[in-house]
Amino acid sequence: MRGVLKIVLVVAGLLFIGTAVAYAQLPEPRAHEFPYLGNRGAVWVVAQLHILFAAFILGAPIFVVVSEILGWKNQDVRYERLAKEVTKVTVILYSMTALTGGLFIFVLLATYPQLTAWLINHFFAVFAVMYPLLFIFETIVLYLYWYTWDALQGPKKLRHIMLGVLLNIIGLATLIVIDGPTAFMNTPAKFAEGGMDLKTFIETTATLWDKMNNYSWWPLNIHRTVGNVVFGGFITGLIGAYLYLAAKNDEDRAFYDWFGFVGNLIGVGALLALPFAGYLLAYELCDYDASICPYMMADQLSMFFEMQGAMVGLIFLGSNYYIWLSMKRIEGLEQIRMKTTTLVLMASIPLVFMLIWTKFPIPDKFAFILPACWVALFVIAGRFLKWTVGAQTLVKVAFLMVIIGNAIWMTPHAFVATQALAPDDGSLSLPHGELSLGFVTISWGDLALMPAKNAAAFTLVFVTVVNYILYNRALRQGRITWGTIDFAAQFVLVFLAFSAIWTMTLMGAVRELTRKYFHVFNLLYDFTPESYTPTLAYSSWVFTGVTVTFYIIVSFAIVLTLRTGKEKAPAEAAKGVPAVAGAE
Amino acid sequence: MEAQRSFIGVVVKRGFQGIVAAVVMWLASRYLFHFPPVFQVMFVLYALLGTGVFILLDAPSLSPVSGIKAIALLVGFYVVVSLVFIAGASALPQYDPMVEKGKIEKIVKPKLAATEKGKIEELLKRTKELDAESQAILKRLETLGGEKAKRIEASIGGGASAGAAPRAGGGNLVALGKEQYELQECYNCHKIGGKGSVKKRGPVLDNIGNLMKTEEMKEKLLNPRAWMAEGFEKEYNKKLMPDKYKELMSDQEIDALVAYLSTLKDASVQTPKPVKKL
């Protein structure tokens, strides 16, 4: 019965889209005023909610299939159970994705009918053919994947895995197709330099491929794919935390402890690549139009990036704290040691890399060679030097480096909303005084520039990698008891999921706002009175409102799908008894 | 109990270390490096954040709770995290949307007026204004002349009359050009009179009036690759001046901007020399 309901919901979503396409063909449709939120606010909330659901249903199947394969290959039933439970939630959230997608199109049509009509006319094949078809295929394959789970076991398992792979291929294709118009709104394709102007090109000669294949299309595809995996991982952590809190016996607690750990591992693993995917997108936006860069990082949106720095710092602190809590319960941790050179390398990165990248800005070849040499130097030195430090010392230094890295990331040129208009008296600006270290001179002003931010991002990533290496070593050499993790760890998982969603809504708003007073950047003006940049304070209420709404729906979905139809864990599932850490 | 006592000891120890670190950072940032107060506060806050993190690292395990207690704890946690995020975002300096609204209106209004929709909207708006004016006049006449006024109203059809004089076009070209400099946010990359981009994205313009003729400036605005300031030859597009102004600005706006830039002749400020490239 629930399956029928889900299919009805998906069909309703598709009908919404179809009606929207038809409505857009009407001549001169009239805009409606959305009460309370305003038109922009309404589109903002509905679009963001849709993207959050879409991010999960596209991200989760990637590691669900990987988990299924791991379970099948290693005969580890925990992976199989994890894959199945995440898929259960995915199926219900899939319906919500379709529903919010339909709602998004309707709200967009009601509030910005001319823009919607313009976009649909320019991307007719995408909105009327490709996207609905992909959606239908994805729906069919997802339900096939879910409903054949038990039937395709044993010798037929490979067929089920292939269904999962197909689901991911279609999901990825859907993402890539719909990213075309989205990216186009930020960076509409230009004619070759010196040729016809943008408007003439788009309105007369540009083909659908020209419009799709714009500057930010692939960077957005990459960024969203990585972001979706991060998102899926942290939501999996959230599912694990909820079910751990609700677990009634040691067996379930052991399983959901491990479940949360894997979710966090996936989230953090993909998170390490996210800053670089973000840079790539920002780089292409700035390459398209250099005025986007200062608008983002130095002008109206500079404090949005300040907030991003704070959120990234909190996420890295949270994920490393989770590793710490998980590591603390490993018996024999005190015997785990690492080379002192690792500690020194970790501590040196912010300063050394900042100096290298100031002297040789990325993508200069020395910007890659010199940092690689610096790391290699410590790796080689580690082979000869026998000094070691304990795990706990190393972790504490790692936390210190996360805080220092985050402080550098968050250091702005000035504490004003518009950096270029900072007051002359320097009362709010970082001084450009210099500090000489004898062989090198550092200007404080450099702390506000990109080389310093890159060094800070690298520090956060490096520290997290070292912590995981340490954790892995502790797992192999010590003894772990799943289900005995510090209770606070479940709140860390909840916090990580909440912060990841909040940050995603923040950065989503930044990408949209870079279009400034254009619906389509430099091409289609936004004549509505809401085409200004909202304040960060106002935006933070929207981010929080969207995040909380999403959380309520996801929490409901988790409780509904997992608690009501709870299956008994297979006998071989992890027990709440001590086991050699890392043993299969 | 034992664990609790030892944790209190940790809090006291870490708290003391944190306060010492905060004081050292404050003194160093203030007296040694001469950072402005807002950065001194930032360093102190980081010292306190570090203290909090290090206290958490040594905190004893939390006792598990379940059922209603766990749900209440979870809801409370969400409320606190939500409020902390909102408070953090609100505590940062806020851009005033009114400033931007004024700018956007000046940029977008002429573009809207140029569209069919804009023309109709302008006409409707003008009709409404005139209608309101005529109603106000009639009201005054009614108070003065009673029935006579009603007859006048009937004779003019109760509506607005055409013929209001168009608003006078404003200001001189240089003032308009200066306005364009602000509206297009050229200050994000350039500097004039010591004000503007701190990151040296584009050259200082204080003496540009002595270095370029008006037609050369116009060429640079319409085709930025045609001229490049010395020392600003860029390897990557992301730092190059956008080539969109010929599409986004009207001829009159470009002329006004050129007129303004031509007045910048402060030879005392070192201004990079523009070099013809194309």
Interface residues (C-beta under 8 A of the other chain):
Chain A: E193 G194 D197 L198 K199 L245 A246 Y283 C286 D287 Y288 D289 A290 S291 C293 P294 Y295 A298 D299 Q300 M303 E306 M307 A310 L317 Y321 W324 V395 K396 F399 L400 I403 A407 M410 T411 H413 A414 F415 V416 A417 T418 Q419 A420 L421 A422 D424 G426 S427 L428 S429 L430 P431 G433 L435 W444 G445 L449 D486 F487 A488 F491 V494 F495 F498 S499 W502 Y517 N522 Y525 D526 F527 P529 S531 Y532 T533 P534 T535 L536 A537 S539 S540 W541 F543 T544 T547 V548 Y551
Chain B: F33 H34 F35 P36 P37 V38 F39 M42 F43 Y46 L49 G50 V53 F54 L56 L57 A59 S61 L62 S63 P64 V65 S66 A70 L73 L74 F77 Y78 V81 S82 F85 I86 G88 A89 S90 L92 P93 Q94 Y95 D96 P97 E100 K101 I104 I107 V108 K111 L112 K117 G118 E185 Y187 N188 C189 G194 K195 G196 S197 V198 K199 R201 N223 R225 Y236 N237 K238 K239 L240 M241 P242 D243 K244 K246 E247 L248
